[in-house]
């Protein structure tokens, strides 16, 4: 073996003067530095048994949900502890085993007396504001979801319907005077007005969308998936889950209360969500989902109503 190696490695005669451990001897055979690179590459390779282990752990997590952070739990329970969190997350996505974090449930803790008093005070202060709930949510000392605050307002009998805290519509100046003048002049509705009155609700909504400039070609599924993947790859999963939760809340409110033309402000409550709202990729996703950008007089993006 020595003579065979001497043909390809002329330094082997000099190397015999020094003590060698097992790793250094192997390097003499495969080449200097090659052993380390081979070892590093081997660590990156996912063998079939490694993938099976990942599938088993993902299924176990989905069944038992032992802790909120799925990636950390799976990584900590793998036999090979040398893999990074990023490598585990990437492989889960490749195998279509993406296990998201448990959605942080809205706080079910009872409101304290101080919170009740604070909520009452803020409601009395801002009940005539254009957007009551945005004013209240931004000033509560304890972070609460919009739905929880609205439910508490109902419980405290400060409001009798969710409609009372929807954003108020802006009235166009002089519109009422023009309408009264028209009725006085004509004494009755014209044929054109009768035609307008026969519009369906869907036609009215389309008309509102035209005024707001929102009639655009709907995005394709490919566009949506591309932007979702880009947001997830940028580490904004928590913000994405918060966005999903907010959309569900608004949908529930619309089902309960009917139409809400002005929509609901998208108010971030945690640092990751605040940072995501300033991220161009996340903003592009909001735009694709037809969430309204803040106007000059607004601070927050707004989930449109019907």
Phi and psi restraints in degrees (value plus and minus 20) as a CYANA .aco file:
   2 UNK   PHI     -82.4   -42.4
   2 UNK   PSI     -64.2   -24.2
   3 UNK   PHI     -87.8   -47.8
   3 UNK   PSI     -54.2   -14.2
   4 UNK   PHI     -85.6   -45.6
   4 UNK   PSI     -63.0   -23.0
   5 UNK   PHI     -88.6   -48.6
   5 UNK   PSI     -51.6   -11.6
   6 UNK   PHI     -85.0   -45.0
   6 UNK   PSI     -46.1    -6.1
   7 UNK   PHI     -87.8   -47.8
   7 UNK   PSI     -53.8   -13.8
   8 UNK   PHI    -121.4   -81.4
   8 UNK   PSI     -38.5     1.5
   9 UNK   PHI    -149.0  -109.0
   9 UNK   PSI      78.6   118.6
  10 UNK   PHI     -90.9   -50.9
  10 UNK   PSI     -36.5     3.5
  11 UNK   PHI    -102.4   -62.4
  11 UNK   PSI     -23.6    16.4
  12 UNK   PHI     -84.6   -44.6
  12 UNK   PSI     -49.4    -9.4
  13 UNK   PHI     -86.6   -46.6
  13 UNK   PSI     -59.2   -19.2
  14 UNK   PHI     -90.6   -50.6
  14 UNK   PSI     -55.2   -15.2
  15 UNK   PHI     -85.0   -45.0
  15 UNK   PSI     -45.8    -5.8
  16 UNK   PHI     -88.0   -48.0
  16 UNK   PSI     -33.7     6.3
  17 UNK   PHI     -98.3   -58.3
  17 UNK   PSI     -32.5     7.5
  18 UNK   PHI    -140.4  -100.4
  18 UNK   PSI     127.9   167.9
  19 UNK   PHI     -88.1   -48.1
  19 UNK   PSI     119.9   159.9
  20 UNK   PHI    -146.5  -106.5
  20 UNK   PSI     117.2   157.2
  21 UNK   PHI    -108.8   -68.8
  21 UNK   PSI    -199.0  -159.0
  22 UNK   PHI     -82.1   -42.1
  22 UNK   PSI     -62.6   -22.6
  23 UNK   PHI     -83.2   -43.2
  23 UNK   PSI     -62.9   -22.9
  24 UNK   PHI     -87.7   -47.7
  24 UNK   PSI     -54.9   -14.9
  25 UNK   PHI     -84.8   -44.8
  25 UNK   PSI     -62.0   -22.0
  26 UNK   PHI     -84.3   -44.3
  26 UNK   PSI     -54.9   -14.9
  27 UNK   PHI     -85.4   -45.4
  27 UNK   PSI     -52.8   -12.8
  28 UNK   PHI     -81.1   -41.1
  28 UNK   PSI     -51.8   -11.8
  29 UNK   PHI    -104.0   -64.0
  29 UNK   PSI     -64.6   -24.6
  30 UNK   PHI    -114.1   -74.1
  30 UNK   PSI     -33.7     6.3
  31 UNK   PHI      93.6   133.6
  31 UNK   PSI     125.6   165.6
  32 UNK   PHI     -85.9   -45.9
  32 UNK   PSI     108.1   148.1
  33 UNK   PHI      65.4   105.4
  33 UNK   PSI     -38.7     1.3
  34 UNK   PHI     -89.6   -49.6
  34 UNK   PSI     -52.1   -12.1
  35 UNK   PHI     -83.6   -43.6
  35 UNK   PSI     -61.8   -21.8
  36 UNK   PHI     -86.6   -46.6
  36 UNK   PSI     -62.4   -22.4
  37 UNK   PHI     -86.9   -46.9
  37 UNK   PSI     -57.6   -17.6
  38 UNK   PHI     -84.8   -44.8
  38 UNK   PSI     -60.5   -20.5
  39 UNK   PHI     -84.9   -44.9
  39 UNK   PSI     -62.1   -22.1
  40 UNK   PHI     -84.6   -44.6
  40 UNK   PSI     -61.5   -21.5
  41 UNK   PHI     -86.6   -46.6
  41 UNK   PSI     -56.5   -16.5
  42 UNK   PHI     -84.0   -44.0
  42 UNK   PSI     -54.4   -14.4
  43 UNK   PHI     -87.4   -47.4
  43 UNK   PSI     -49.7    -9.7
  44 UNK   PHI     -97.4   -57.4
  44 UNK   PSI     -42.8    -2.8
  45 UNK   PHI     -93.0   -53.0
  45 UNK   PSI     112.6   152.6
  46 UNK   PHI    -120.5   -80.5
  46 UNK   PSI      90.8   130.8
  47 UNK   PHI     -98.2   -58.2
  47 UNK   PSI     149.3   189.3
  48 UNK   PHI     -81.0   -41.0
  48 UNK   PSI     -58.6   -18.6
  49 UNK   PHI     -88.0   -48.0
  49 UNK   PSI     -50.4   -10.4
  50 UNK   PHI     -88.0   -48.0
  50 UNK   PSI     -61.2   -21.2
  51 UNK   PHI     -86.0   -46.0
  51 UNK   PSI     -59.7   -19.7
  52 UNK   PHI     -81.9   -41.9
  52 UNK   PSI     -60.4   -20.4
  53 UNK   PHI     -82.6   -42.6
  53 UNK   PSI     -60.6   -20.6
  54 UNK   PHI     -84.3   -44.3
  54 UNK   PSI     -61.9   -21.9
  55 UNK   PHI     -82.8   -42.8
  55 UNK   PSI     -62.1   -22.1
  56 UNK   PHI     -83.8   -43.8
  56 UNK   PSI     -64.1   -24.1
  57 UNK   PHI     -87.5   -47.5
  57 UNK   PSI     -57.5   -17.5
  58 UNK   PHI     -84.4   -44.4
  58 UNK   PSI     -62.5   -22.5
  59 UNK   PHI     -85.5   -45.5
  59 UNK   PSI     -59.5   -19.5
  60 UNK   PHI     -85.4   -45.4
  60 UNK   PSI     -60.2   -20.2
  61 UNK   PHI     -85.6   -45.6
  61 UNK   PSI     -63.4   -23.4
  62 UNK   PHI     -83.3   -43.3
  62 UNK   PSI     -52.4   -12.4
  63 UNK   PHI     -96.6   -56.6
  63 UNK   PSI     -65.4   -25.4
  64 UNK   PHI    -122.1   -82.1
  64 UNK   PSI     -45.5    -5.5
  65 UNK   PHI      25.4    65.4
  65 UNK   PSI      46.2    86.2
  66 UNK   PHI     -90.1   -50.1
  66 UNK   PSI     -46.3    -6.3
  67 UNK   PHI    -176.1  -136.1
  67 UNK   PSI     141.4   181.4
  68 UNK   PHI     -83.2   -43.2
  68 UNK   PSI     -58.2   -18.2
  69 UNK   PHI    -109.3   -69.3
  69 UNK   PSI      83.3   123.3
  70 UNK   PHI     -86.4   -46.4
  70 UNK   PSI     -64.8   -24.8
  71 UNK   PHI     -81.7   -41.7
  71 UNK   PSI     -65.2   -25.2
  72 UNK   PHI     -82.3   -42.3
  72 UNK   PSI     -63.0   -23.0
  73 UNK   PHI     -84.0   -44.0
  73 UNK   PSI     -65.6   -25.6
  74 UNK   PHI     -83.1   -43.1
  74 UNK   PSI     -64.5   -24.5
  75 UNK   PHI     -81.4   -41.4
  75 UNK   PSI     -62.6   -22.6
  76 UNK   PHI     -88.9   -48.9
  76 UNK   PSI     -41.1    -1.1
  77 UNK   PHI    -122.0   -82.0
  77 UNK   PSI     -14.6    25.4
  78 UNK   PHI    -100.1   -60.1
  78 UNK   PSI     130.7   170.7
  79 UNK   PHI     -87.0   -47.0
  79 UNK   PSI     -64.0   -24.0
  80 UNK   PHI    -105.5   -65.5
  80 UNK   PSI      86.0   126.0
  81 UNK   PHI    -110.2   -70.2
  81 UNK   PSI     -13.3    26.7
  82 UNK   PHI    -108.0   -68.0
  82 UNK   PSI     -31.4     8.6
  83 UNK   PHI     -98.1   -58.1
  83 UNK   PSI     123.6   163.6
  84 UNK   PHI    -101.0   -61.0
  84 UNK   PSI     142.3   182.3
  85 UNK   PHI     -80.2   -40.2
  85 UNK   PSI     -60.6   -20.6
  86 UNK   PHI     -83.1   -43.1
  86 UNK   PSI     -59.6   -19.6
  87 UNK   PHI     -86.1   -46.1
  87 UNK   PSI     -59.9   -19.9
  88 UNK   PHI     -85.3   -45.3
  88 UNK   PSI     -65.3   -25.3
  89 UNK   PHI     -82.0   -42.0
  89 UNK   PSI     -61.1   -21.1
  90 UNK   PHI     -84.0   -44.0
  90 UNK   PSI     -62.4   -22.4
  91 UNK   PHI     -88.3   -48.3
  91 UNK   PSI     -55.9   -15.9
  92 UNK   PHI     -80.4   -40.4
  92 UNK   PSI     -59.9   -19.9
  93 UNK   PHI     -88.6   -48.6
  93 UNK   PSI     -59.3   -19.3
  94 UNK   PHI     -82.4   -42.4
  94 UNK   PSI     -55.7   -15.7
  95 UNK   PHI    -109.9   -69.9
  95 UNK   PSI     -12.9    27.1
  96 UNK   PHI      36.9    76.9
  96 UNK   PSI      19.8    59.8
  97 UNK   PHI    -137.5   -97.5
  97 UNK   PSI      10.7    50.7
  98 UNK   PHI     -83.1   -43.1
  98 UNK   PSI      95.7   135.7
  99 UNK   PHI    -126.7   -86.7
  99 UNK   PSI      84.1   124.1
 100 UNK   PHI     -91.0   -51.0
 100 UNK   PSI     144.7   184.7
 101 UNK   PHI     -85.6   -45.6
 101 UNK   PSI     135.4   175.4
 102 UNK   PHI     -82.4   -42.4
 102 UNK   PSI     110.8   150.8
 103 UNK   PHI     -83.6   -43.6
 103 UNK   PSI     110.5   150.5
 104 UNK   PHI     -83.4   -43.4
 104 UNK   PSI      95.6   135.6
 105 UNK   PHI     -90.2   -50.2
 105 UNK   PSI     122.8   162.8
 106 UNK   PHI     -75.9   -35.9
 106 UNK   PSI     123.5   163.5
 107 UNK   PHI     -77.2   -37.2
 107 UNK   PSI     105.4   145.4
 108 UNK   PHI    -117.4   -77.4
 108 UNK   PSI     -17.0    23.0
 109 UNK   PHI     -82.9   -42.9
 109 UNK   PSI     124.3   164.3
 110 UNK   PHI     -85.8   -45.8
 110 UNK   PSI     125.7   165.7
 111 UNK   PHI     -88.3   -48.3
 111 UNK   PSI     114.6   154.6
 112 UNK   PHI     -96.8   -56.8
 112 UNK   PSI     147.8   187.8
 113 UNK   PHI     -80.9   -40.9
 113 UNK   PSI     -57.2   -17.2
 114 UNK   PHI     -85.2   -45.2
 114 UNK   PSI     -59.9   -19.9
 115 UNK   PHI     -86.9   -46.9
 115 UNK   PSI     -61.2   -21.2
 116 UNK   PHI     -80.0   -40.0
 116 UNK   PSI     -64.7   -24.7
 117 UNK   PHI     -85.0   -45.0
 117 UNK   PSI     -60.2   -20.2
 118 UNK   PHI     -84.8   -44.8
 118 UNK   PSI     -62.3   -22.3
 119 UNK   PHI     -84.1   -44.1
 119 UNK   PSI     -63.1   -23.1
 120 UNK   PHI     -80.4   -40.4
 120 UNK   PSI     -64.9   -24.9
 121 UNK   PHI     -83.1   -43.1
 121 UNK   PSI     -63.4   -23.4
 122 UNK   PHI     -87.2   -47.2
 122 UNK   PSI     -57.1   -17.1
 123 UNK   PHI     -85.8   -45.8
 123 UNK   PSI     -64.4   -24.4
 124 UNK   PHI     -81.6   -41.6
 124 UNK   PSI     -54.8   -14.8
 125 UNK   PHI     -94.1   -54.1
 125 UNK   PSI     -56.0   -16.0
 126 UNK   PHI    -137.3   -97.3
 126 UNK   PSI      -6.1    33.9
 127 UNK   PHI     -84.9   -44.9
 127 UNK   PSI     -41.3    -1.3
 128 UNK   PHI    -118.4   -78.4
 128 UNK   PSI     -15.4    24.6
 129 UNK   PHI     -91.1   -51.1
 129 UNK   PSI     142.3   182.3
 130 UNK   PHI     -85.9   -45.9
 130 UNK   PSI     -59.9   -19.9
 131 UNK   PHI    -147.8  -107.8
 131 UNK   PSI      70.2   110.2
 132 UNK   PHI     -81.6   -41.6
 132 UNK   PSI     -70.0   -30.0
 133 UNK   PHI     -87.7   -47.7
 133 UNK   PSI     -55.3   -15.3
 134 UNK   PHI     -84.1   -44.1
 134 UNK   PSI     -60.4   -20.4
 135 UNK   PHI     -82.8   -42.8
 135 UNK   PSI     -62.8   -22.8
 136 UNK   PHI     -90.6   -50.6
 136 UNK   PSI     -67.4   -27.4
 137 UNK   PHI     -81.2   -41.2
 137 UNK   PSI     -55.9   -15.9
 138 UNK   PHI     -95.5   -55.5
 138 UNK   PSI     -29.9    10.1
 139 UNK   PHI    -138.7   -98.7
 139 UNK   PSI     -26.4    13.6
 140 UNK   PHI     -87.3   -47.3
 140 UNK   PSI     116.3   156.3
 141 UNK   PHI     -90.1   -50.1
 141 UNK   PSI     -49.6    -9.6
 142 UNK   PHI    -126.4   -86.4
 142 UNK   PSI     110.7   150.7
 143 UNK   PHI     -88.5   -48.5
 143 UNK   PSI     104.2   144.2
 144 UNK   PHI    -155.1  -115.1
 144 UNK   PSI     127.1   167.1
 145 UNK   PHI     -90.3   -50.3
 145 UNK   PSI     132.5   172.5
 146 UNK   PHI     -76.8   -36.8
 146 UNK   PSI     -63.6   -23.6
 147 UNK   PHI     -81.8   -41.8
 147 UNK   PSI     -60.4   -20.4
 148 UNK   PHI     -84.1   -44.1
 148 UNK   PSI     -59.6   -19.6
 149 UNK   PHI     -88.5   -48.5
 149 UNK   PSI     -61.4   -21.4
 150 UNK   PHI     -84.2   -44.2
 150 UNK   PSI     -62.6   -22.6
 151 UNK   PHI     -81.4   -41.4
 151 UNK   PSI     -58.5   -18.5
 152 UNK   PHI     -89.5   -49.5
 152 UNK   PSI     -56.7   -16.7
 153 UNK   PHI     -82.2   -42.2
 153 UNK   PSI     -58.8   -18.8
 154 UNK   PHI     -86.6   -46.6
 154 UNK   PSI     -62.2   -22.2
 155 UNK   PHI     -83.6   -43.6
 155 UNK   PSI     -58.3   -18.3
 156 UNK   PHI    -100.6   -60.6
 156 UNK   PSI     -20.2    19.8
 157 UNK   PHI      40.9    80.9
 157 UNK   PSI       8.9    48.9
 158 UNK   PHI     -99.5   -59.5
 158 UNK   PSI     -46.2    -6.2
 159 UNK   PHI    -153.1  -113.1
 159 UNK   PSI     137.5   177.5
 160 UNK   PHI    -128.2   -88.2
 160 UNK   PSI     -31.0     9.0
 161 UNK   PHI    -172.3  -132.3
 161 UNK   PSI     129.0   169.0
 162 UNK   PHI     -83.6   -43.6
 162 UNK   PSI     -43.5    -3.5
 163 UNK   PHI     -81.5   -41.5
 163 UNK   PSI     -46.7    -6.7
 164 UNK   PHI     -85.6   -45.6
 164 UNK   PSI     -42.3    -2.3
 165 UNK   PHI    -130.8   -90.8
 165 UNK   PSI      -8.1    31.9
 166 UNK   PHI     -91.7   -51.7
 166 UNK   PSI     134.0   174.0
 167 UNK   PHI     -81.7   -41.7
 167 UNK   PSI     112.4   152.4
 168 UNK   PHI     -94.8   -54.8
 168 UNK   PSI     123.7   163.7
 169 UNK   PHI     -95.6   -55.6
 169 UNK   PSI     123.8   163.8
 170 UNK   PHI    -102.5   -62.5
 170 UNK   PSI     107.1   147.1
 171 UNK   PHI    -107.4   -67.4
 171 UNK   PSI     114.5   154.5
 172 UNK   PHI     -95.2   -55.2
 172 UNK   PSI     108.4   148.4
 173 UNK   PHI     -82.4   -42.4
 173 UNK   PSI     114.4   154.4
 174 UNK   PHI      62.6   102.6
 174 UNK   PSI     -22.6    17.4
 175 UNK   PHI     -87.0   -47.0
 175 UNK   PSI     -58.8   -18.8
 176 UNK   PHI     -88.2   -48.2
 176 UNK   PSI     -60.8   -20.8
 177 UNK   PHI     -84.0   -44.0
 177 UNK   PSI     -60.5   -20.5
 178 UNK   PHI     -83.2   -43.2
 178 UNK   PSI     -59.0   -19.0
 179 UNK   PHI     -86.0   -46.0
 179 UNK   PSI     -63.7   -23.7
 180 UNK   PHI     -83.7   -43.7
 180 UNK   PSI     -59.5   -19.5
 181 UNK   PHI     -84.8   -44.8
 181 UNK   PSI     -60.9   -20.9
 182 UNK   PHI     -83.4   -43.4
 182 UNK   PSI     -62.9   -22.9
 183 UNK   PHI     -86.7   -46.7
 183 UNK   PSI     -57.3   -17.3
 184 UNK   PHI     -87.8   -47.8
 184 UNK   PSI     -58.1   -18.1
 185 UNK   PHI     -89.9   -49.9
 185 UNK   PSI     -63.7   -23.7
 186 UNK   PHI    -114.3   -74.3
 186 UNK   PSI     -44.4    -4.4
 187 UNK   PHI      57.6    97.6
 187 UNK   PSI     -36.4     3.6
 188 UNK   PHI    -179.1  -139.1
 188 UNK   PSI     148.5   188.5
 189 UNK   PHI     -93.4   -53.4
 189 UNK   PSI     120.8   160.8
 190 UNK   PHI     -99.8   -59.8
 190 UNK   PSI     152.7   192.7
 191 UNK   PHI     -83.2   -43.2
 191 UNK   PSI     -56.6   -16.6
 192 UNK   PHI     -82.0   -42.0
 192 UNK   PSI     -61.4   -21.4
 193 UNK   PHI     -84.7   -44.7
 193 UNK   PSI     -55.7   -15.7
 194 UNK   PHI     -84.0   -44.0
 194 UNK   PSI     -56.5   -16.5
 195 UNK   PHI     -84.2   -44.2
 195 UNK   PSI     -63.8   -23.8
 196 UNK   PHI     -83.3   -43.3
 196 UNK   PSI     -57.8   -17.8
 197 UNK   PHI     -85.6   -45.6
 197 UNK   PSI     -41.8    -1.8
 198 UNK   PHI    -105.1   -65.1
 198 UNK   PSI     -22.2    17.8
 199 UNK   PHI     -79.2   -39.2
 199 UNK   PSI     124.4   164.4
 200 UNK   PHI     -99.9   -59.9
 200 UNK   PSI     147.4   187.4
 201 UNK   PHI     -80.3   -40.3
 201 UNK   PSI     -57.2   -17.2
 202 UNK   PHI     -83.5   -43.5
 202 UNK   PSI     -59.7   -19.7
 203 UNK   PHI     -83.8   -43.8
 203 UNK   PSI     -58.8   -18.8
 204 UNK   PHI     -84.2   -44.2
 204 UNK   PSI     -60.8   -20.8
 205 UNK   PHI     -85.1   -45.1
 205 UNK   PSI     -60.8   -20.8
 206 UNK   PHI     -81.6   -41.6
 206 UNK   PSI     -60.3   -20.3
 207 UNK   PHI     -81.1   -41.1
 207 UNK   PSI     -62.7   -22.7
 208 UNK   PHI     -82.6   -42.6
 208 UNK   PSI     -60.0   -20.0
 209 UNK   PHI     -85.7   -45.7
 209 UNK   PSI     -55.9   -15.9
 210 UNK   PHI     -83.8   -43.8
 210 UNK   PSI     -63.1   -23.1
 211 UNK   PHI     -82.0   -42.0
 211 UNK   PSI     -55.3   -15.3
 212 UNK   PHI    -105.3   -65.3
 212 UNK   PSI     -24.8    15.2
 213 UNK   PHI      52.9    92.9
 213 UNK   PSI      12.1    52.1
 214 UNK   PHI    -123.5   -83.5
 214 UNK   PSI     -14.6    25.4
 215 UNK   PHI    -101.3   -61.3
 215 UNK   PSI      81.8   121.8
 216 UNK   PHI    -155.9  -115.9
 216 UNK   PSI     143.8   183.8
 217 UNK   PHI     -87.2   -47.2
 217 UNK   PSI     106.9   146.9
 218 UNK   PHI     -81.9   -41.9
 218 UNK   PSI     124.1   164.1
 219 UNK   PHI     -87.9   -47.9
 219 UNK   PSI     130.6   170.6
 220 UNK   PHI     -98.8   -58.8
 220 UNK   PSI     142.6   182.6
 221 UNK   PHI     -80.5   -40.5
 221 UNK   PSI     -53.9   -13.9
 222 UNK   PHI     -83.8   -43.8
 222 UNK   PSI     -62.9   -22.9
 223 UNK   PHI     -81.6   -41.6
 223 UNK   PSI     -65.2   -25.2
 224 UNK   PHI     -83.4   -43.4
 224 UNK   PSI     -66.4   -26.4
 225 UNK   PHI     -84.2   -44.2
 225 UNK   PSI     -59.2   -19.2
 226 UNK   PHI     -80.9   -40.9
 226 UNK   PSI     -65.4   -25.4
 227 UNK   PHI     -90.8   -50.8
 227 UNK   PSI     -55.4   -15.4
 228 UNK   PHI     -82.7   -42.7
 228 UNK   PSI     -65.5   -25.5
 229 UNK   PHI     -82.9   -42.9
 229 UNK   PSI     -58.8   -18.8
 230 UNK   PHI     -85.7   -45.7
 230 UNK   PSI     -58.4   -18.4
 231 UNK   PHI     -87.0   -47.0
 231 UNK   PSI     -62.9   -22.9
 232 UNK   PHI     -84.6   -44.6
 232 UNK   PSI     -63.6   -23.6
 233 UNK   PHI     -84.8   -44.8
 233 UNK   PSI     -43.5    -3.5
 234 UNK   PHI    -104.7   -64.7
 234 UNK   PSI     -16.5    23.5
 235 UNK   PHI      60.5   100.5
 235 UNK   PSI       6.0    46.0
 236 UNK   PHI    -128.4   -88.4
 236 UNK   PSI      17.2    57.2
 237 UNK   PHI     -84.0   -44.0
 237 UNK   PSI     -61.0   -21.0
 238 UNK   PHI     -81.3   -41.3
 238 UNK   PSI     -62.0   -22.0
 239 UNK   PHI     -85.8   -45.8
 239 UNK   PSI     -55.8   -15.8
 240 UNK   PHI     -86.5   -46.5
 240 UNK   PSI     -60.2   -20.2
 241 UNK   PHI     -86.5   -46.5
 241 UNK   PSI     -58.7   -18.7
 242 UNK   PHI     -84.0   -44.0
 242 UNK   PSI     -60.4   -20.4
 243 UNK   PHI     -82.4   -42.4
 243 UNK   PSI     -63.8   -23.8
 244 UNK   PHI     -81.2   -41.2
 244 UNK   PSI     -64.5   -24.5
 245 UNK   PHI     -82.0   -42.0
 245 UNK   PSI     -61.5   -21.5
 246 UNK   PHI     -85.0   -45.0
 246 UNK   PSI     -61.6   -21.6
 247 UNK   PHI     -84.0   -44.0
 247 UNK   PSI     -59.2   -19.2
 248 UNK   PHI     -84.6   -44.6
 248 UNK   PSI     -61.6   -21.6
 249 UNK   PHI     -81.7   -41.7
 249 UNK   PSI     -64.7   -24.7
 250 UNK   PHI     -84.4   -44.4
 250 UNK   PSI     -60.3   -20.3
 251 UNK   PHI     -81.9   -41.9
 251 UNK   PSI     -62.4   -22.4
 252 UNK   PHI     -82.8   -42.8
 252 UNK   PSI     -61.5   -21.5
 253 UNK   PHI     -83.9   -43.9
 253 UNK   PSI     -59.9   -19.9
 254 UNK   PHI     -86.5   -46.5
 254 UNK   PSI     -57.7   -17.7
 255 UNK   PHI     -86.8   -46.8
 255 UNK   PSI     -54.4   -14.4
 256 UNK   PHI     -98.8   -58.8
 256 UNK   PSI     -58.1   -18.1
 257 UNK   PHI    -129.6   -89.6
 257 UNK   PSI     -30.0    10.0
 258 UNK   PHI      68.9   108.9
 258 UNK   PSI    -168.5  -128.5
 259 UNK   PHI     -89.0   -49.0
 259 UNK   PSI     125.3   165.3
 260 UNK   PHI    -164.9  -124.9
 260 UNK   PSI      72.5   112.5
 261 UNK   PHI     -83.2   -43.2
 261 UNK   PSI     -54.4   -14.4
 262 UNK   PHI     -99.0   -59.0
 262 UNK   PSI     -40.5    -0.5
 263 UNK   PHI      60.3   100.3
 263 UNK   PSI    -189.4  -149.4
 264 UNK   PHI    -149.3  -109.3
 264 UNK   PSI     116.1   156.1
 265 UNK   PHI     -87.9   -47.9
 265 UNK   PSI     119.1   159.1
 266 UNK   PHI    -113.9   -73.9
 266 UNK   PSI      74.5   114.5
 267 UNK   PHI    -121.8   -81.8
 267 UNK   PSI      89.2   129.2
 268 UNK   PHI     -91.4   -51.4
 268 UNK   PSI     118.2   158.2
 269 UNK   PHI    -131.9   -91.9
 269 UNK   PSI     -33.6     6.4
 270 UNK   PHI    -143.2  -103.2
 270 UNK   PSI     140.2   180.2
 271 UNK   PHI     -78.5   -38.5
 271 UNK   PSI     -65.1   -25.1
 272 UNK   PHI     -80.2   -40.2
 272 UNK   PSI     -55.0   -15.0
 273 UNK   PHI     -92.1   -52.1
 273 UNK   PSI     -59.6   -19.6
 274 UNK   PHI     -81.8   -41.8
 274 UNK   PSI     -63.8   -23.8
 275 UNK   PHI     -84.5   -44.5
 275 UNK   PSI     -58.9   -18.9
 276 UNK   PHI     -84.3   -44.3
 276 UNK   PSI     -56.1   -16.1
 277 UNK   PHI     -85.1   -45.1
 277 UNK   PSI     -39.6     0.4
 278 UNK   PHI    -116.2   -76.2
 278 UNK   PSI     -21.5    18.5
 279 UNK   PHI    -106.1   -66.1
 279 UNK   PSI     108.7   148.7
 280 UNK   PHI     -78.0   -38.0
 280 UNK   PSI     -57.5   -17.5
 281 UNK   PHI     -85.8   -45.8
 281 UNK   PSI     -61.8   -21.8
 282 UNK   PHI     -88.7   -48.7
 282 UNK   PSI     -59.1   -19.1
 283 UNK   PHI     -84.2   -44.2
 283 UNK   PSI     -56.6   -16.6
 284 UNK   PHI     -85.5   -45.5
 284 UNK   PSI     -57.4   -17.4
 285 UNK   PHI     -84.3   -44.3
 285 UNK   PSI     -63.3   -23.3
 286 UNK   PHI     -79.2   -39.2
 286 UNK   PSI     -62.2   -22.2
 287 UNK   PHI     -84.4   -44.4
 287 UNK   PSI     -61.5   -21.5
 288 UNK   PHI     -84.6   -44.6
 288 UNK   PSI     -53.8   -13.8
 289 UNK   PHI    -102.1   -62.1
 289 UNK   PSI     -10.9    29.1
 290 UNK   PHI      44.0    84.0
 290 UNK   PSI      10.0    50.0
 291 UNK   PHI    -105.4   -65.4
 291 UNK   PSI     111.1   151.1
 292 UNK   PHI     -93.3   -53.3
 292 UNK   PSI     114.8   154.8
 293 UNK   PHI     -90.9   -50.9
 293 UNK   PSI     131.8   171.8
 294 UNK   PHI     -87.5   -47.5
 294 UNK   PSI     119.1   159.1
 295 UNK   PHI    -101.7   -61.7
 295 UNK   PSI    -196.1  -156.1
 296 UNK   PHI     -81.3   -41.3
 296 UNK   PSI     -48.1    -8.1
 297 UNK   PHI    -118.5   -78.5
 297 UNK   PSI     -14.4    25.6
 298 UNK   PHI    -141.3  -101.3
 298 UNK   PSI     136.7   176.7
 299 UNK   PHI    -124.8   -84.8
 299 UNK   PSI     -46.5    -6.5
 300 UNK   PHI    -138.8   -98.8
 300 UNK   PSI     132.3   172.3
 301 UNK   PHI     -84.0   -44.0
 301 UNK   PSI     136.1   176.1
 302 UNK   PHI    -152.7  -112.7
 302 UNK   PSI     108.9   148.9
 303 UNK   PHI     -96.6   -56.6
 303 UNK   PSI      96.8   136.8
 304 UNK   PHI     -87.2   -47.2
 304 UNK   PSI     130.6   170.6
 305 UNK   PHI    -104.7   -64.7
 305 UNK   PSI    -183.2  -143.2
